[in-house]
């Protein structure tokens, strides 16, 4: 009988890495990189760009 293997995501792998190695100092860096990436993507969309530029 074949068993179903749980699908691992990148987020699960990162969370396990942080928890096992007690590298909690990496969490703010990862969050900021994610937010900056989302900001870059949002600013490239023409109808969202004026709202992003208004923040700065």
DOMAR-540890 format. One record per atom (N, C-alpha, C, O): x, y, z; residue in one letter; atom name. Coordinates in steps of 0.2 Angstrom, whole numbers. Layout:
BEGIN
     x     y     z type atom
     X     Y     Z    A   CA
...
END
This chain:
BEGIN
     x     y     z type atom
     4    -6     0    X    N
     0     0     0    X   CA
     4     6     0    X    C
     9     7     4    X    O
     3    11    -5    X    N
     7    17    -5    X   CA
     5    22     0    X    C
    -1    23     0    X    O
     9    25     3    X    N
     8    31     8    X   CA
     8    37     4    X    C
    13    38     0    X    O
     4    42     6    X    N
     4    48     3    X   CA
    10    53     7    X    C
     9    53    13    X    O
    14    56     3    X    N
    19    60     6    X   CA
    17    67     6    X    C
    14    69     1    X    O
    18    70    12    X    N
    16    77    12    X   CA
    20    82     8    X    C
    26    81     8    X    O
    17    86     4    X    N
    20    91     0    X   CA
    24    96     4    X    C
    20    99     9    X    O
    30    97     3    X    N
    34   102     7    X   CA
    34   108     2    X    C
    35   108    -4    X    O
    33   114     6    X    N
    34   120     2    X   CA
    40   124     4    X    C
    43   122     9    X    O
    42   129     1    X    N
    47   133     3    X   CA
    46   136    10    X    C
    51   137    14    X    O
    40   139    11    X    N
    39   142    17    X   CA
    40   137    23    X    C
    43   138    28    X    O
    38   131    22    X    N
    39   125    27    X   CA
    46   124    28    X    C
    48   123    34    X    O
    50   124    23    X    N
    57   122    24    X   CA
    61   128    27    X    C
    65   127    32    X    O
    59   134    26    X    N
    62   140    29    X   CA
    60   140    36    X    C
    64   141    41    X    O
    54   139    38    X    N
    52   138    45    X   CA
    55   133    49    X    C
    57   134    55    X    O
    56   127    46    X    N
    59   122    49    X   CA
    67   123    50    X    C
    70   122    56    X    O
    70   127    45    X    N
    77   129    46    X   CA
    78   134    52    X    C
    82   133    56    X    O
    73   139    52    X    N
    74   144    58    X   CA
    73   140    64    X    C
    76   142    69    X    O
    68   136    65    X    N
    66   133    71    X   CA
    72   128    74    X    C
    74   128    79    X    O
    75   124    69    X    N
    80   119    71    X   CA
    86   123    73    X    C
    89   121    78    X    O
    88   127    69    X    N
    95   131    70    X   CA
    94   137    75    X    C
   100   140    76    X    O
    89   138    77    X    N
    87   144    81    X   CA
    90   151    78    X    C
    93   155    81    X    O
    89   151    72    X    N
    91   157    68    X   CA
    86   162    67    X    C
    84   164    62    X    O
    83   164    73    X    N
    77   169    73    X   CA
    79   176    70    X    C
    75   180    68    X    O
    86   178    70    X    N
    88   184    67    X   CA
    87   184    60    X    C
    87   190    57    X    O
    86   179    56    X    N
    85   179    49    X   CA
    78   180    47    X    C
    76   182    42    X    O
    73   180    52    X    N
    66   181    51    X   CA
    65   188    49    X    C
    61   189    44    X    O
    67   193    52    X    N
    66   200    50    X   CA
    69   202    43    X    C
    66   205    39    X    O
    75   199    41    X    N
    78   199    35    X   CA
    73   196    29    X    C
    72   200    24    X    O
    71   190    30    X    N
    67   187    26    X   CA
    60   191    25    X    C
    58   192    19    X    O
    57   194    30    X    N
    51   197    29    X   CA
    52   204    25    X    C
    48   205    21    X    O
    58   207    27    X    N
    59   214    23    X   CA
    60   212    16    X    C
    58   216    12    X    O
    64   207    14    X    N
    65   205     7    X   CA
    59   204     4    X    C
    58   206    -2    X    O
    54   200     7    X    N
    48   198     4    X   CA
    44   205     3    X    C
    41   206    -2    X    O
    44   209     8    X    N
    40   215     7    X   CA
    43   220     1    X    C
    39   223    -2    X    O
    49   220     1    X    N
    52   224    -4    X   CA
    51   221   -11    X    C
    50   225   -16    X    O
    51   215   -12    X    N
    49   212   -18    X   CA
    42   213   -20    X    C
    41   214   -26    X    O
    38   213   -15    X    N
    31   214   -17    X   CA
    30   221   -19    X    C
    26   223   -23    X    O
    34   226   -16    X    N
    33   233   -17    X   CA
    36   234   -24    X    C
    33   238   -28    X    O
    41   231   -26    X    N
    44   231   -33    X   CA
    39   229   -38    X    C
    38   232   -43    X    O
    36   223   -37    X    N
    31   220   -41    X   CA
    25   225   -42    X    C
    22   226   -47    X    O
    22   228   -36    X    N
    17   232   -36    X   CA
    18   239   -40    X    C
    14   241   -43    X    O
    24   241   -39    X    N
    26   247   -43    X   CA
    26   247   -50    X    C
    26   251   -54    X    O
    27   240   -53    X    N
    28   239   -60    X   CA
    21   239   -63    X    C
    20   239   -69    X    O
    16   238   -59    X    N
     9   238   -62    X   CA
     7   245   -63    X    C
     7   249   -58    X    O
     5   247   -69    X    N
     3   254   -70    X   CA
    -2   257   -66    X    C
    -2   263   -64    X    O
    -7   253   -64    X    N
   -13   256   -61    X   CA
   -12   257   -53    X    C
   -15   260   -49    X    O
    -6   253   -50    X    N
    -5   254   -43    X   CA
     1   258   -42    X    C
     2   261   -37    X    O
     5   260   -47    X    N
    11   264   -47    X   CA
    10   271   -43    X    C
    14   273   -39    X    O
     5   274   -45    X    N
     4   281   -42    X   CA
     3   280   -34    X    C
     5   285   -31    X    O
    -1   275   -32    X    N
    -2   274   -25    X   CA
     5   273   -21    X    C
     6   275   -16    X    O
     9   269   -25    X    N
    15   267   -22    X   CA
    20   273   -21    X    C
    23   274   -16    X    O
    20   277   -27    X    N
    25   283   -27    X   CA
    22   288   -22    X    C
    26   292   -20    X    O
    16   288   -21    X    N
    13   293   -16    X   CA
    16   292    -9    X    C
    16   296    -5    X    O
    17   286    -7    X    N
    20   284    -1    X   CA
    27   287     1    X    C
    29   288     6    X    O
    31   288    -5    X    N
    37   290    -4    X   CA
    38   298    -5    X    C
    43   301    -5    X    O
END
